Amino acid sequence: DRELAAREHVSKIGAIVSGNEVQAAAALWLDTPRSPDGAATAFVGHFASTDAGHSKQLLDALSTEAARAGRTRILAPIDGSTWRSYRVVVESTGRDPFFLEPQTPPYWEAHLTAAGFTRAEMYASLELADLKPFAGPDAYAAELTDAGITVRDFDMQNFDKDLVKLHELSLSAFAANPYYASLPLEDFAAMYRPAIFLYEPGLALIAERNNEALGFIFAYRDGPQKSCTVLKTIAVSPSIRETGLARHLTGRVLARAHELGCASAVFALMHERNKSFSWAARHGKIFRRYALLAKDL
């Protein structure tokens, strides 16, 4: 897809071809953020292969290409940016996937490991099986009121205006995440607009002070009976990160989920080094783990 490759600023596309059949394929990005330790990186994404030998041949070739370009580390799988699809499933209890959960074949980690990749960043999804403790008044509401912070639903009548606020907040809230790069407003809006059918009152919230967005949470109900609420994205401004705002937004959504009759909730795709993961791990159980793998060149 040449249009997709151009839009995503792909540097190279590699494939293993036998006869007229493509056996393995992937894209390579060379213009990527440095790793947390300062290493110059490259990304491999849009990876597809069913044979470990072909995977190794392709990944070795892309690694050589990255090294020639002066990169000292290559990461996979990541479709050019952490805003897009990335990570590979490495552990699972067998629980059914939740809506919008990334899924990868169970053999991908073995293919990457055979090519010299190892786990670099770890993430997890956890399930909270009992929402009753979160029903009722929120413990942080008075503190937020005293701080001049108000919490409201996404404004579906002026959704594009809210998207501008959410984009500005995301640029600062996620800036410290490993391998983060900023995303233009038009691309950010294109990601969130299609999910508009998922929004429900009480599950998509913005925290503001003086008309400035300080935090937001995006959750949606999942399953045939909509009996599980998925907490997909939580963002809080670095300027207010230690005030309990994330816990407040999470508590409000869990209380609303209980009110809607949900039996459980999912904390989705959390980085295992985040403080919020520690809180989630005290209340829920991990059912899936994911990894971003790396190879030093």
Solvent accessible surface area in square Angstrom, and as a share of the most:
residue,aa,sasa,rsa
1,D,130,0.67
2,R,220,0.80
3,E,126,0.57
4,L,48,0.24
5,A,18,0.14
6,A,72,0.56
7,R,140,0.51
8,E,16,0.07
9,H,144,0.64
10,V,29,0.17
11,S,48,0.31
12,K,92,0.39
13,I,116,0.59
14,G,14,0.14
15,A,51,0.40
16,I,27,0.13
17,V,88,0.51
18,S,63,0.41
19,G,74,0.71
20,N,152,0.78
21,E,113,0.51
22,V,95,0.54
23,Q,58,0.26
24,A,2,0.01
25,A,29,0.22
26,A,3,0.02
27,A,5,0.04
28,L,0,0.00
29,W,8,0.03
30,L,30,0.15
31,D,136,0.71
32,T,23,0.14
33,P,34,0.21
34,R,155,0.57
35,S,6,0.04
36,P,93,0.58
37,D,103,0.53
38,G,36,0.35
39,A,18,0.14
40,A,19,0.14
41,T,2,0.01
42,A,0,0.00
43,F,1,0.00
44,V,0,0.00
45,G,0,0.00
46,H,75,0.33
47,F,10,0.04
48,A,55,0.43
49,S,8,0.05
50,T,114,0.66
51,D,60,0.31
52,A,47,0.36
53,G,49,0.47
54,H,51,0.23
55,S,0,0.00
56,K,88,0.37
57,Q,105,0.47
58,L,3,0.02
59,L,1,0.00
60,D,46,0.24
61,A,55,0.42
62,L,8,0.04
63,S,7,0.04
64,T,63,0.37
65,E,51,0.23
66,A,0,0.00
67,A,48,0.37
68,R,189,0.69
69,A,40,0.31
70,G,49,0.47
71,R,62,0.23
72,T,69,0.40
73,R,41,0.15
74,I,0,0.00
75,L,0,0.00
76,A,1,0.00
77,P,8,0.05
78,I,0,0.00
79,D,21,0.11
80,G,13,0.12
81,S,13,0.08
82,T,29,0.17
83,W,33,0.12
84,R,75,0.27
85,S,67,0.43
86,Y,27,0.10
87,R,27,0.10
88,V,0,0.00
89,V,23,0.13
90,V,25,0.15
91,E,72,0.32
92,S,64,0.41
93,T,99,0.57
94,G,62,0.59
95,R,59,0.21
96,D,111,0.57
97,P,72,0.45
98,F,4,0.02
99,F,93,0.39
100,L,85,0.42
101,E,15,0.07
102,P,32,0.20
103,Q,94,0.42
104,T,28,0.17
105,P,42,0.27
106,P,126,0.79
107,Y,78,0.30
108,W,32,0.11
109,E,33,0.15
110,A,65,0.50
111,H,11,0.05
112,L,1,0.00
113,T,75,0.44
114,A,54,0.42
115,A,4,0.03
116,G,43,0.41
117,F,1,0.00
118,T,92,0.53
119,R,100,0.37
120,A,41,0.32
121,E,10,0.04
122,M,32,0.14
123,Y,10,0.04
124,A,0,0.00
125,S,0,0.00
126,L,0,0.00
127,E,49,0.22
128,L,8,0.04
129,A,83,0.65
130,D,70,0.36
131,L,4,0.02
132,K,147,0.62
133,P,102,0.64
134,F,37,0.16
135,A,46,0.36
136,G,48,0.47
137,P,139,0.88
138,D,41,0.21
139,A,90,0.70
140,Y,55,0.21
141,A,43,0.34
142,A,70,0.55
143,E,97,0.44
144,L,7,0.04
145,T,99,0.57
146,D,127,0.66
147,A,46,0.35
148,G,41,0.39
149,I,7,0.04
150,T,90,0.52
151,V,27,0.15
152,R,74,0.27
153,D,61,0.31
154,F,10,0.04
155,D,48,0.25
156,M,72,0.32
157,Q,164,0.73
158,N,72,0.37
159,F,15,0.06
160,D,78,0.40
161,K,133,0.56
162,D,3,0.02
163,L,2,0.01
164,V,61,0.35
165,K,33,0.14
166,L,0,0.00
167,H,20,0.09
168,E,108,0.49
169,L,8,0.04
170,S,0,0.00
171,L,59,0.29
172,S,49,0.32
173,A,8,0.06
174,F,35,0.15
175,A,59,0.45
176,A,92,0.71
177,N,65,0.34
178,P,25,0.16
179,Y,10,0.04
180,Y,34,0.13
181,A,40,0.31
182,S,79,0.51
183,L,16,0.08
184,P,69,0.43
185,L,67,0.33
186,E,121,0.54
187,D,58,0.30
188,F,1,0.00
189,A,4,0.03
190,A,60,0.46
191,M,84,0.38
192,Y,21,0.08
193,R,111,0.40
194,P,88,0.55
195,A,14,0.11
196,I,80,0.41
197,F,144,0.60
198,L,22,0.11
199,Y,26,0.10
200,E,39,0.18
201,P,92,0.58
202,G,16,0.15
203,L,0,0.00
204,A,3,0.02
205,L,3,0.02
206,I,0,0.00
207,A,0,0.00
208,E,17,0.08
209,R,87,0.32
210,N,144,0.74
211,N,115,0.59
212,E,108,0.48
213,A,10,0.08
214,L,4,0.02
215,G,0,0.00
216,F,0,0.00
217,I,0,0.00
218,F,7,0.03
219,A,0,0.00
220,Y,1,0.00
221,R,52,0.19
222,D,23,0.12
223,G,36,0.34
224,P,138,0.87
225,Q,151,0.67
226,K,101,0.43
227,S,47,0.30
228,C,11,0.06
229,T,0,0.00
230,V,0,0.00
231,L,4,0.02
232,K,55,0.23
233,T,24,0.14
234,I,51,0.26
235,A,3,0.02
236,V,11,0.06
237,S,12,0.08
238,P,69,0.44
239,S,99,0.64
240,I,8,0.04
241,R,105,0.38
242,E,137,0.61
243,T,63,0.37
244,G,5,0.04
245,L,0,0.00
246,A,34,0.26
247,R,105,0.38
248,H,5,0.02
249,L,0,0.00
250,T,8,0.05
251,G,14,0.13
252,R,92,0.34
253,V,0,0.00
254,L,0,0.00
255,A,23,0.18
256,R,64,0.23
257,A,0,0.00
258,H,65,0.29
259,E,124,0.56
260,L,50,0.25
261,G,58,0.56
262,C,7,0.04
263,A,69,0.53
264,S,16,0.10
265,A,0,0.00
266,V,0,0.00
267,F,5,0.02
268,A,8,0.06
269,L,25,0.12
270,M,23,0.10
271,H,15,0.07
272,E,42,0.19
273,R,159,0.58
274,N,65,0.33
275,K,159,0.67
276,S,50,0.32
277,F,25,0.10
278,S,60,0.39
279,W,45,0.16
280,A,0,0.00
281,A,45,0.35
282,R,169,0.62
283,H,75,0.33
284,G,9,0.09
285,K,166,0.71
286,I,69,0.35
287,F,11,0.04
288,R,8,0.03
289,R,54,0.20
290,Y,2,0.01
291,A,0,0.00
292,L,1,0.00
293,L,1,0.00
294,A,13,0.10
295,K,41,0.17
296,D,97,0.50
297,L,73,0.36
